[in-house]
Amino acid sequence: LHCLIHFIQRKMSKRPLCRDNEIDRLSVILDGNNKTILPRTIFLQGSADTGKSLVLRYILETRDYNYATFHCVELADIRLVFEKILFQLLGSVTKCENVAEFIAILSNSLDPQKAYVVWLEESERLRSTDYHLIQVFCRLQDLTGLNICCIWESRMDWAKLLPIRDLPSPVVIHFPQYSKSEVREIIVSLLSSKRSMQFLLDYVSLVQGLFFTTARSLPELLHVSKLHFSDYSQPVEDGIYEETETKKLWSNIEKKMTKCMSTVYLREIASNQMKTLQTIQDGELPAEGKTPSGTSITMEVPFYSKFLLIAAYLASYNPQRTDKRFFMKHHGKQRKTSQSIKSKEKFNNQLTGPKPFPLERMLAIFYNIVEERVNPSANIYCQINSLARLQFITLVGSDQIDQPKYKCNVTLDFLRTLAKPLNFDITKYLYGQ
């Protein structure tokens, strides 16, 4: 009896917080009884970071279901889909070439008296595959004659995910966004500390109040809370302040938290890097090998994307008439007249701000500054779209399809840090420097 109580407590301790309604609905459908007939399809819908995977894994593990998980980002080969599902359900490597073999193996190898679950993560990616595969996973129970349920997990609504076309209607369970109080409760439960509950609630409430306009995502707020909690609680551990002196404790880390607001979604600054960065910006000498810059220290950008971003900056801040001077070998000598000197004095590219530039000009600069020969390809254009999606460059006007224009959004300090591993001195190519 003692072992049974311990087992139940261990299982209940893993119960996801703030998802009682969804857990109750899934518990009724997936009750763990092999005699219960499962529905053909269950559709879990909700935006990112709403606990869909956490709740479903909790239900399946606490009820000891035999289930297989497949992430649809791996939809490269249909054989890999079938073989991975079969391996998890059967426990052995089984070769499978097509849908017919997949259905036959399931029908002949699985026990019809037991219940099985196939879980498809990010199922919206199935839209890019063969429609017959979608039909198979929607009708897996009918095709195999087994008590098997296919659970689709998606960020999209079922009506927008697929055209109906005689697909059986699934059991839809919606996962809403966490409320502000629910996010606070979850973060407090995940902060490993021996401090009082009120102390943790006060800290998380302050973090939420500062970042609420910038980030409402649970993983990002949890990351920031864990990153700065040791600095917040250190004066209490040292006996300098009491737990109730919230204002004094917050003023101790407010400067660091404010600087972290601009990088909350990038996740490029770890705790030790953040401390080094704060030391540098407070005026102390950096350690050997550190970069004395207020920008990201470990920003990871693909190789060609770095040159594309440099080209975008040069095209956005340099006058177009200077391209021949900077990027052509035989551009001739530039005569310095009093008019050109006065116009150069009036022109300051950092004060006037970025100017729109056509895509062709950015590509022309890119092909000139990159060291090796690069052929125009879809990869280059994909990286341009990625830079626009990350808001490093912005599309100006949506009506110009043939000649799109962009603006560069990054700062010169950011670009210097980015170009340092390339041994590229951007100031040599800037007009007015």
Backbone torsions as a table, in degrees:
resi	resn	phi	psi	omega
1	LEU	NA	-40.5	179.2
2	HIS	-63.3	-40.8	178.5
3	CYS	-65.1	-38.0	179.3
4	LEU	-65.4	-42.8	178.7
5	ILE	-63.6	-41.6	178.6
6	HIS	-63.4	-39.5	179.5
7	PHE	-64.7	-42.8	-179.8
8	ILE	-65.8	-41.1	179.4
9	GLN	-64.9	-38.2	179.5
10	ARG	-66.3	-38.7	178.7
11	LYS	-68.4	-43.8	-177.7
12	MET	-68.8	-25.8	179.6
13	SER	-67.5	-19.5	179.5
14	LYS	-91.4	1.8	-176.5
15	ARG	-63.8	125.4	-179.9
16	PRO	-62.3	142.3	-179.7
17	LEU	-81.2	152.2	170.6
18	CYS	60.6	26.7	177.6
19	ARG	-136.0	39.9	-175.4
20	ASP	-66.5	-42.6	-178.3
21	ASN	-63.3	-44.1	-179.5
22	GLU	-67.6	-38.6	178.2
23	ILE	-65.3	-40.6	-179.8
24	ASP	-64.6	-41.3	-179.8
25	ARG	-65.5	-44.7	179.0
26	LEU	-68.0	-32.3	-179.9
27	SER	-67.0	-33.3	177.7
28	VAL	-69.6	-40.2	-178.2
29	ILE	-75.1	-47.2	-179.2
30	LEU	-105.9	77.4	-174.0
31	ASP	-86.5	-1.0	177.8
32	GLY	84.3	-0.5	179.0
33	ASN	-91.8	122.4	-178.4
34	ASN	-64.4	-20.9	-179.2
35	LYS	-80.8	-16.0	179.0
36	THR	-75.3	128.3	179.6
37	ILE	-79.6	120.9	-178.8
38	LEU	-79.1	152.8	173.7
39	PRO	-69.4	159.5	179.4
40	ARG	-60.6	-49.2	-172.9
41	THR	-139.6	138.3	170.8
42	ILE	-119.8	133.3	-177.2
43	PHE	-117.4	113.1	177.6
44	LEU	-96.9	114.8	-175.3
45	GLN	-119.4	135.3	177.7
46	GLY	174.7	155.8	179.6
47	SER	-69.7	177.9	-177.0
48	ALA	-64.4	147.4	174.4
49	ASP	63.0	43.1	175.6
50	THR	-114.2	6.9	172.8
51	GLY	87.8	18.7	-179.1
52	LYS	-62.6	-53.7	-178.2
53	SER	-65.5	-38.3	-178.0
54	LEU	-63.9	-45.1	-178.8
55	VAL	-67.6	-45.1	-178.5
56	LEU	-64.4	-41.5	178.5
57	ARG	-65.1	-37.4	177.2
58	TYR	-62.2	-43.9	-179.8
59	ILE	-64.7	-46.1	-175.8
60	LEU	-67.7	-37.7	-177.6
61	GLU	-77.5	-36.5	-179.4
62	THR	-73.3	-21.5	178.9
63	ARG	-104.9	8.8	173.4
64	ASP	53.0	46.4	176.1
65	TYR	-77.3	147.0	169.9
66	ASN	-86.5	106.8	-173.7
67	TYR	-133.9	159.1	177.7
68	ALA	-125.0	137.6	-179.8
69	THR	-114.5	134.3	175.8
70	PHE	-136.8	126.1	176.8
71	HIS	-90.7	122.6	-171.8
72	CYS	-71.5	-3.0	172.7
73	VAL	-69.0	-16.3	179.7
74	GLU	-92.3	19.6	-177.7
75	LEU	-76.8	58.6	178.3
76	ALA	-90.8	-36.8	-177.8
77	ASP	-139.7	130.9	-177.2
78	ILE	-64.5	-27.7	177.8
79	ARG	-65.8	-37.2	179.1
80	LEU	-65.3	-34.6	178.1
81	VAL	-61.9	-52.2	-177.3
82	PHE	-65.3	-44.4	-176.3
83	GLU	-66.8	-35.4	179.3
84	LYS	-69.8	-40.2	177.8
85	ILE	-65.9	-43.3	179.5
86	LEU	-64.0	-38.2	-180.0
87	PHE	-62.8	-39.9	-179.0
88	GLN	-73.7	-33.1	-179.0
89	LEU	-82.3	-36.4	-176.0
90	LEU	-96.5	-24.1	-178.9
91	GLY	82.2	11.8	178.8
92	SER	-145.4	156.8	179.8
93	VAL	-74.0	124.5	-178.5
94	THR	-132.0	124.1	178.2
95	LYS	-76.9	138.0	-178.7
96	CYS	-146.0	124.6	-173.9
97	GLU	-99.0	-29.9	-173.2
98	ASN	-151.2	-178.4	-176.7
99	VAL	-65.2	-40.3	-177.7
100	ALA	-61.2	-44.2	178.2
101	GLU	-65.5	-38.4	180.0
102	PHE	-61.0	-46.3	179.9
103	ILE	-65.5	-41.9	-178.2
104	ALA	-65.3	-41.1	-179.0
105	ILE	-66.5	-42.5	178.6
106	LEU	-62.4	-44.7	-177.3
107	SER	-64.4	-37.8	-174.9
108	ASN	-88.1	-21.7	-171.7
109	SER	-103.3	-25.6	-175.9
110	LEU	-94.4	153.2	-179.0
111	ASP	-80.9	120.8	-179.1
112	PRO	-68.5	-11.3	-180.0
113	GLN	-89.1	-4.7	-178.8
114	LYS	-110.6	163.9	179.7
115	ALA	-104.7	142.7	-178.1
116	TYR	-134.3	154.6	-179.3
117	VAL	-134.3	135.1	171.5
118	VAL	-114.2	122.0	-173.2
119	TRP	-111.4	120.6	-179.9
120	LEU	-108.1	111.1	178.3
121	GLU	-86.4	143.9	-176.8
122	GLU	49.4	54.9	-174.3
123	SER	-68.4	-11.2	176.6
124	GLU	-63.8	-18.0	177.4
125	ARG	-72.4	-13.0	176.9
126	LEU	-67.4	-15.2	179.1
127	ARG	-63.8	-25.4	-178.2
128	SER	-87.6	1.6	-178.0
129	THR	-107.5	-175.3	-178.8
130	ASP	-65.6	138.5	-178.0
131	TYR	-66.7	-26.1	178.2
132	HIS	-64.9	-32.6	177.5
133	LEU	-66.3	-36.6	176.9
134	ILE	-64.3	-42.1	178.0
135	GLN	-61.8	-38.3	-179.2
136	VAL	-62.9	-47.3	-177.3
137	PHE	-74.0	-21.6	174.9
138	CYS	-79.7	-26.8	-176.1
139	ARG	-120.1	30.1	-176.6
140	LEU	-62.7	-35.2	180.0
141	GLN	-66.8	-41.6	-179.9
142	ASP	-70.3	-37.6	-175.8
143	LEU	-73.0	-34.2	-176.3
144	THR	-96.2	-21.3	-175.3
145	GLY	73.0	16.9	-178.7
146	LEU	-103.4	164.0	173.6
147	ASN	-86.7	76.4	-173.7
148	ILE	-127.5	138.3	-178.1
149	CYS	-121.6	136.6	176.9
150	CYS	-105.2	120.4	-178.5
151	ILE	-104.5	119.3	178.2
152	TRP	-97.9	127.5	175.5
153	GLU	-113.2	125.8	-173.1
154	SER	-151.3	156.2	173.9
155	ARG	-89.8	-9.6	-177.5
156	MET	-101.9	157.0	175.7
157	ASP	-73.8	149.5	-177.6
158	TRP	-60.4	-37.7	-179.0
159	ALA	-66.4	-29.3	179.5
160	LYS	-93.6	-15.6	-175.1
161	LEU	-71.9	-49.0	-173.8
162	LEU	-139.7	150.0	168.8
163	PRO	-67.7	143.3	-172.6
164	ILE	-59.6	-65.4	174.7
165	ARG	43.0	55.9	174.2
166	ASP	65.6	23.7	174.5
167	LEU	-80.1	139.9	177.8
168	PRO	-66.1	140.0	-178.9
169	SER	-70.6	130.1	-179.9
170	PRO	-86.4	170.1	168.9
171	VAL	-84.2	111.3	-174.2
172	VAL	-94.3	128.8	175.4
173	ILE	-124.4	116.7	-177.1
174	HIS	-92.4	135.4	176.2
175	PHE	-108.0	106.1	-179.8
176	PRO	-75.0	168.0	176.0
177	GLN	-66.7	149.1	175.1
178	TYR	-68.5	139.4	174.5
179	SER	-77.0	171.8	-178.3
180	LYS	-63.0	-41.0	179.3
181	SER	-69.3	-34.3	177.9
182	GLU	-68.3	-40.5	176.6
183	VAL	-61.3	-41.3	178.8
184	ARG	-62.9	-42.8	-179.3
185	GLU	-64.2	-40.9	-178.5
186	ILE	-68.5	-43.2	-179.0
187	ILE	-64.2	-41.5	179.0
188	VAL	-61.5	-38.5	-179.8
189	SER	-70.0	-23.8	-177.9
190	LEU	-96.2	-6.6	176.2
191	LEU	-82.2	116.8	-179.0
192	SER	-82.6	100.6	-178.5
193	SER	-154.1	151.7	177.5
194	LYS	-94.7	5.1	-179.6
195	ARG	-72.4	167.5	-177.4
196	SER	-67.8	157.9	-179.7
197	MET	-62.9	-38.2	-179.6
198	GLN	-65.6	-37.3	178.1
199	PHE	-62.2	-43.8	179.1
200	LEU	-68.0	-40.6	179.2
201	LEU	-62.9	-41.1	178.9
202	ASP	-62.8	-43.2	-179.2
203	TYR	-64.2	-48.6	-178.6
204	VAL	-65.0	-35.6	177.3
205	SER	-63.6	-38.4	177.4
206	LEU	-66.9	-41.3	178.2
207	VAL	-63.8	-44.2	178.4
208	GLN	-62.6	-41.4	-179.7
209	GLY	-62.3	-34.6	-179.8
210	LEU	-78.5	-40.1	-172.9
211	PHE	-97.7	3.7	-173.1
212	PHE	-63.1	-36.4	179.2
213	THR	-78.7	-18.2	-177.2
214	THR	-99.7	-44.4	-175.2
215	ALA	-144.3	130.1	174.6
216	ARG	-119.7	6.0	-179.0
217	SER	-75.6	133.4	-178.8
218	LEU	-60.1	-48.0	-179.5
219	PRO	-60.5	-37.7	-178.6
220	GLU	-70.9	-43.2	178.2
221	LEU	-65.2	-36.4	176.7
222	LEU	-65.8	-41.0	178.9
223	HIS	-61.5	-46.3	-179.8
224	VAL	-65.8	-40.8	-178.7
225	SER	-63.8	-44.3	178.4
226	LYS	-67.7	-33.6	-176.4
227	LEU	-65.1	-36.9	-172.7
228	HIS	-109.2	1.0	-175.2
229	PHE	-67.0	-36.8	-179.6
230	SER	-64.2	-38.6	178.0
231	ASP	-68.6	-33.7	-179.9
232	TYR	-70.4	-40.1	-175.6
233	SER	-90.3	-8.7	-177.0
234	GLN	-60.7	-44.0	177.9
235	PRO	-61.4	-29.9	177.3
236	VAL	-70.2	-41.7	178.5
237	GLU	-66.0	-32.4	179.0
238	ASP	-81.6	-6.0	179.0
239	GLY	81.4	12.4	-179.2
240	ILE	-76.4	-45.7	-179.9
241	TYR	-122.9	162.4	172.6
242	GLU	-91.3	163.8	179.5
243	GLU	-63.0	-27.4	-177.4
244	THR	-82.1	-10.3	-179.4
245	GLU	-84.9	68.3	-173.7
246	THR	-64.5	-40.9	-176.1
247	LYS	-63.3	-42.9	179.7
248	LYS	-68.8	-38.4	178.7
249	LEU	-65.6	-40.0	-179.1
250	TRP	-69.2	-39.3	179.6
251	SER	-62.8	-21.5	179.4
252	ASN	-71.1	-26.4	-177.3
253	ILE	-122.0	3.9	-175.0
254	GLU	-61.4	-38.9	-179.4
255	LYS	-63.8	-42.3	179.6
256	LYS	-67.5	-41.0	-179.0
257	MET	-65.5	-39.1	-179.9
258	THR	-64.8	-39.7	178.9
259	LYS	-70.7	-23.9	-179.9
260	CYS	-78.6	-13.6	-176.4
261	MET	-62.1	-37.0	-176.5
262	SER	-75.2	-12.5	-177.4
263	THR	-122.3	20.2	-173.9
264	VAL	-65.8	-31.2	-177.7
265	TYR	-92.7	-8.5	-176.2
266	LEU	-87.0	-30.1	178.7
267	ARG	58.4	28.6	-175.8
268	GLU	-95.1	-3.7	-176.7
269	ILE	-115.1	113.3	175.8
270	ALA	-84.3	175.5	-173.7
271	SER	-63.8	-43.0	-179.4
272	ASN	-69.6	-33.6	177.0
273	GLN	-69.3	-37.1	178.6
274	MET	-63.0	-42.2	179.0
275	LYS	-65.4	-39.2	177.1
276	THR	-63.8	-41.9	179.9
277	LEU	-63.4	-41.8	178.8
278	GLN	-65.2	-38.3	178.3
279	THR	-62.4	-41.6	179.7
280	ILE	-64.8	-45.3	-175.5
281	GLN	-74.0	-17.3	175.8
282	ASP	-82.2	-1.5	174.4
283	GLY	103.7	-0.5	179.1
284	GLU	-82.6	159.0	-179.0
285	LEU	-73.0	136.0	179.0
286	PRO	-73.7	154.4	176.2
287	ALA	-70.9	165.5	-177.9
288	GLU	-64.0	131.3	179.2
289	GLY	90.4	-3.4	179.5
290	LYS	-92.4	154.5	-178.7
291	THR	-100.7	117.2	-179.8
292	PRO	-77.1	71.9	-177.5
293	SER	-140.4	149.7	178.9
294	GLY	-85.6	1.4	-178.7
295	THR	-94.8	-177.1	-175.6
296	SER	-63.8	137.1	-178.8
297	ILE	-88.1	-33.9	-174.4
298	THR	-123.2	41.8	179.8
299	MET	-71.4	123.4	-177.4
300	GLU	-101.6	116.5	178.5
301	VAL	-132.0	138.0	177.2
302	PRO	-55.4	156.7	-172.5
303	PHE	-59.0	-53.0	-178.3
304	TYR	-70.0	-28.0	178.0
305	SER	-65.2	-31.8	176.7
306	LYS	-63.4	-45.9	179.0
307	PHE	-68.4	-34.4	176.8
308	LEU	-65.1	-38.2	179.0
309	LEU	-70.5	-37.1	175.3
310	ILE	-64.2	-44.3	178.8
311	ALA	-61.9	-39.2	178.6
312	ALA	-64.8	-39.3	179.2
313	TYR	-66.4	-44.2	179.4
314	LEU	-64.4	-39.6	179.4
315	ALA	-69.4	-27.9	-176.9
316	SER	-85.1	-27.2	-175.1
317	TYR	-110.5	-15.6	177.7
318	ASN	-96.7	140.8	172.1
319	PRO	-63.1	147.1	-175.8
320	GLN	-64.0	-28.9	-178.2
321	ARG	-69.2	-14.5	-179.1
322	THR	-91.1	-2.6	-178.0
323	ASP	-62.2	-39.2	-179.8
324	LYS	-63.4	-37.7	-178.9
325	ARG	-68.6	-40.4	-173.8
326	PHE	-86.3	-29.5	-168.0
327	PHE	-120.0	8.2	174.7
328	MET	-118.4	138.6	-177.6
329	LYS	-70.3	-45.0	-176.4
330	HIS	-109.0	72.7	-178.6
331	HIS	-97.0	-3.6	-179.2
332	GLY	82.5	171.9	-179.0
333	LYS	-85.4	144.0	179.3
334	GLN	-97.2	121.2	-179.3
335	ARG	-83.5	129.9	178.5
336	LYS	-91.4	110.8	176.8
337	THR	-108.3	165.7	179.5
338	SER	-63.7	-32.4	179.3
339	GLN	-69.1	-41.9	-179.7
340	SER	-67.5	-35.5	179.2
341	ILE	-67.4	-41.2	179.2
342	LYS	-66.4	-40.8	-179.9
343	SER	-66.9	-33.3	178.8
344	LYS	-70.5	-35.2	178.1
345	GLU	-67.3	-35.6	-179.5
346	LYS	-74.1	-26.2	-173.6
347	PHE	-90.3	122.4	173.8
348	ASN	-132.6	107.9	-172.8
349	ASN	-65.3	-25.4	180.0
350	GLN	-76.7	-24.3	-179.9
351	LEU	-89.4	-34.5	-178.2
352	THR	-75.7	-19.7	178.1
353	GLY	86.2	171.9	-177.8
354	PRO	-71.7	144.8	178.5
355	LYS	-110.0	149.5	176.2
356	PRO	-65.7	146.5	179.1
357	PHE	-141.2	147.6	177.9
358	PRO	-74.3	156.2	-178.5
359	LEU	-61.9	-37.8	-178.5
360	GLU	-61.8	-36.3	179.8
361	ARG	-67.9	-42.4	178.2
362	MET	-62.1	-41.8	179.3
363	LEU	-66.4	-37.4	178.7
364	ALA	-63.2	-42.6	177.4
365	ILE	-66.4	-40.1	179.8
366	PHE	-59.6	-47.3	-178.5
367	TYR	-67.5	-19.6	177.6
368	ASN	-86.2	-33.0	-175.3
369	ILE	-91.2	-22.5	179.7
370	VAL	-70.6	141.1	-171.3
371	GLU	-71.7	-40.0	-176.4
372	GLU	-99.9	166.4	179.3
373	ARG	-76.5	124.9	-178.3
374	VAL	-122.0	126.1	177.8
375	ASN	-87.8	142.9	176.1
376	PRO	-60.3	128.5	-177.3
377	SER	-148.4	170.6	179.1
378	ALA	-65.1	-27.1	179.8
379	ASN	-62.7	-39.9	179.5
380	ILE	-65.0	-44.5	-178.8
381	TYR	-68.9	-32.0	175.8
382	CYS	-65.2	-38.8	178.8
383	GLN	-69.0	-32.8	174.7
384	ILE	-64.1	-43.3	177.8
385	ASN	-63.6	-35.8	178.1
386	SER	-66.0	-40.8	177.4
387	LEU	-63.1	-38.0	177.5
388	ALA	-69.1	-37.6	179.9
389	ARG	-68.0	-32.1	178.1
390	LEU	-84.2	1.8	177.7
391	GLN	68.2	20.8	171.6
392	PHE	-73.8	-35.5	171.2
393	ILE	-127.3	153.5	-175.9
394	THR	-124.2	133.4	175.6
395	LEU	-74.3	127.2	-178.8
396	VAL	-102.1	109.2	-179.6
397	GLY	79.8	132.3	-179.0
398	SER	-104.0	2.1	-176.4
399	ASP	-91.5	-8.6	-177.9
400	GLN	-98.8	89.3	-176.4
401	ILE	-79.1	-43.4	-177.0
402	ASP	-73.0	-39.1	-177.7
403	GLN	-126.3	75.1	179.7
404	PRO	-67.8	147.0	178.1
405	LYS	-117.2	146.9	-177.1
406	TYR	-129.5	165.3	169.9
407	LYS	-128.7	146.6	179.3
408	CYS	-93.9	134.5	-175.0
409	ASN	-106.7	-8.2	-174.6
410	VAL	-85.0	160.0	179.6
411	THR	-91.8	166.3	-179.8
412	LEU	-67.4	-37.6	178.9
413	ASP	-64.1	-41.4	177.2
414	PHE	-61.3	-42.2	-177.2
415	LEU	-70.3	-34.6	176.4
416	ARG	-62.4	-43.0	177.6
417	THR	-64.0	-39.4	-179.6
418	LEU	-67.5	-36.1	-175.8
419	ALA	-86.5	-9.4	-176.9
420	LYS	-62.0	-44.6	177.2
421	PRO	-65.2	-18.3	179.5
422	LEU	-86.7	-6.3	-174.4
423	ASN	56.5	42.0	-178.7
424	PHE	-113.8	117.6	179.8
425	ASP	-91.3	101.7	-175.4
426	ILE	-71.1	-24.8	-177.3
427	THR	-66.3	-22.7	177.7
428	LYS	-68.8	-18.8	-176.0
429	TYR	-109.9	7.1	-179.9
430	LEU	-96.6	133.1	178.7
431	TYR	-75.8	132.7	177.5
432	GLY	89.9	3.0	179.1
433	GLN	-91.0	NA	NA
